[in-house]
Amino acid sequence: MFPTDVDFPAGRHGERTVWEALRDQLPDEVVVWYSVRVLDGAREREIDLLVGWPGVGFAAIEVKGGRVGRTEEGWYSSGAGGSHRIEDPVAQVQDARHHLTNRLREHGVAAQRAVAARWVHVVAFAAMTVPPSWEMPGCPRGIVIDQVDLDHVAERIRAAINLHGTGHAPPDGDDVRAVAEALAAVLADRQDPRTRAREQETVADQLTADQGMILEAIQHWRRARIIGGAGTGKTWLAMEQARRLAGRGERVALVCYSRGLARYLERRTRTWRRSERPAYVGLFHDLPVRWGAEPGGDDDSDYYETRLPRRLRELAAEMPPAEKFDAIVVDEAQDFSDAWWPALLACLRDEDRGGLFVFLDDGQKVFPRQGQDPISLDPFQLSKNLRNTKQIGQLIGSMSSVAMIPRGLPGPPVRVADVPAENALDAADGIVAELLDQGWEPGDVALITTAHRHPVQKELVEGRGWDAYWDEYFDGEEVFYGHVLGFKGLERRVVVLCVNGLTGDRARERLYTGMSRATSLLVLVGPRDLVESVGGEGVRRRLTSAEPM
């Protein structure tokens, strides 16, 4: 079985069922591959399962796990959410099989001989029964496997190859090995770093959307706290909750503390239908300024911690109900101090029964302030890391105060450049250049510092201002230079985490937050002993498999 242990993505129950049936019933000399993908220009085709059976033949299998049907208009899938059109599964697997065999022909005489052996394409409906007499042009019943057939799937595969396979003769063991070797080369061809990153993002998007069921469970609640570690989909849930509330006719505020995250929320919500956009989106401390408070300086902590929240309460008391909110959604709520919560509640039309939904991760409490939201209900706990590759998810999970299950795809190992902190910035710049030479695009990469800021970041902010600085990040065309404090809630495919200092009470939180910003590849640059000391035993253990740079 290749791979030997598959972590099936959510919604792939049918593939798991067929995979296990093949594993349990086929003879030991048979080879089974899961998810064989072949690139053809910009298009990628996938064979869900490929069987190589010495003495019998090869079978390419397309698996459909739900209720599937066909009318004169085409194929469709149906479920609790209704019916929708799908691609013809027979044509899908036939097309994928032809492209695979064409690619295999490019890999030498042995692979060409294997391609000339007997091949068949099969469709497996893992969750439904197909009448024995059913067939359609181009799809005889003999190349269809239903849930009843799975009890004797080995016999069904053999019969499909013998009755409907094309080719001259059954393959022998050498032919199957030739396909295995050629497939390894085909897979290596497509494993450019950006292709794998796109796969990870597709899986993460689907897994995150699946979490919408949490919002269904609390749709009648007016207060809720959702907590979870990095990469568990909190920001998506916060935005989706704000969108749903606004869509129901409520006046909603969607707020956070970090500038970069606020800019992301603003840009993202602008793409929604007007009826679903919150009335206010952005920084918590920009709301009182919008209502008339005097702006303050970035280095005036008393302004933000004391005077501004007090002023917001005063302004809210003067505001007509039409300007206040029915509900407030707070992302990265661990950043909010105690003084801010009463000020936020004052912005509700009904302080006692107005909606308040907070999303937080205490592991990312990187600012030296304490705060507790006013929600007394038990929290919803998000336990699955969805955004990061398995390797990154396991690394940051070893630092989390709550158990996290990594659900991302396997990815490249974490890389470590062990250099003194004073040399980390120069080393990080060199590594960025290496990554670009390896096939990553500039917009894939972020260089994030843990102590003093990169000179490029200083130059951009001072020369163009914060909004233009963050807009360049979201445009995604250049390498991004930032600081771990400002990059919370954001991400890039590749993060070069420059550990040019890591001290103070929040050192562990900074390290955890910075490492979790990478979705596909994490490169740690700085003193390894400092990273392991701050990260603890779990990080030290995980970094034993890291790749040195």
FENPE-V390234 format. One record per run of one state. SS is the DSSP state (helix for helix, strand for strand, loop for the rest). FROM is the first residue (numbers start at 1). LEN is the number of residues. If there is no record, write none. Layout:
BEGIN
ss:SS from:FROM len:LEN
ss:SS from:FROM len:LEN
END
This chain:
BEGIN
ss:loop from:1 len:1
ss:strand from:2 len:1
ss:loop from:3 len:10
ss:helix from:13 len:13
ss:loop from:26 len:5
ss:strand from:31 len:10
ss:loop from:41 len:2
ss:strand from:43 len:11
ss:loop from:54 len:3
ss:strand from:57 len:8
ss:loop from:65 len:2
ss:strand from:67 len:5
ss:loop from:72 len:2
ss:strand from:74 len:6
ss:loop from:80 len:2
ss:strand from:82 len:4
ss:loop from:86 len:3
ss:helix from:89 len:16
ss:loop from:105 len:3
ss:helix from:108 len:8
ss:loop from:116 len:3
ss:strand from:119 len:7
ss:loop from:126 len:10
ss:strand from:136 len:1
ss:loop from:137 len:2
ss:strand from:139 len:1
ss:loop from:140 len:1
ss:helix from:141 len:3
ss:strand from:144 len:2
ss:loop from:146 len:3
ss:helix from:149 len:16
ss:loop from:165 len:1
ss:strand from:166 len:1
ss:loop from:167 len:6
ss:helix from:173 len:18
ss:loop from:191 len:2
ss:helix from:193 len:18
ss:loop from:211 len:1
ss:helix from:212 len:6
ss:loop from:218 len:5
ss:strand from:223 len:6
ss:loop from:229 len:5
ss:helix from:234 len:14
ss:loop from:248 len:4
ss:strand from:252 len:5
ss:loop from:257 len:2
ss:helix from:259 len:11
ss:loop from:270 len:4
ss:helix from:274 len:3
ss:loop from:277 len:3
ss:strand from:280 len:4
ss:helix from:284 len:7
ss:loop from:291 len:10
ss:helix from:301 len:18
ss:loop from:319 len:2
ss:helix from:321 len:3
ss:loop from:324 len:1
ss:strand from:325 len:1
ss:loop from:326 len:1
ss:strand from:327 len:4
ss:loop from:331 len:2
ss:helix from:333 len:3
ss:loop from:336 len:2
ss:helix from:338 len:8
ss:loop from:346 len:2
ss:strand from:348 len:1
ss:loop from:349 len:6
ss:strand from:355 len:6
ss:loop from:361 len:1
ss:helix from:362 len:3
ss:loop from:365 len:15
ss:strand from:380 len:3
ss:loop from:383 len:1
ss:strand from:384 len:2
ss:loop from:386 len:4
ss:helix from:390 len:8
ss:loop from:398 len:7
ss:strand from:405 len:2
ss:loop from:407 len:8
ss:strand from:415 len:4
ss:loop from:419 len:2
ss:helix from:421 len:17
ss:loop from:438 len:4
ss:helix from:442 len:3
ss:strand from:445 len:5
ss:loop from:450 len:5
ss:helix from:455 len:10
ss:loop from:465 len:1
ss:helix from:466 len:10
ss:loop from:476 len:4
ss:strand from:480 len:4
ss:loop from:484 len:8
ss:strand from:492 len:8
ss:loop from:500 len:7
ss:helix from:507 len:9
ss:loop from:516 len:2
ss:strand from:518 len:9
ss:loop from:527 len:1
ss:helix from:528 len:8
ss:loop from:536 len:1
ss:helix from:537 len:9
ss:loop from:546 len:1
ss:strand from:547 len:2
ss:loop from:549 len:1
END
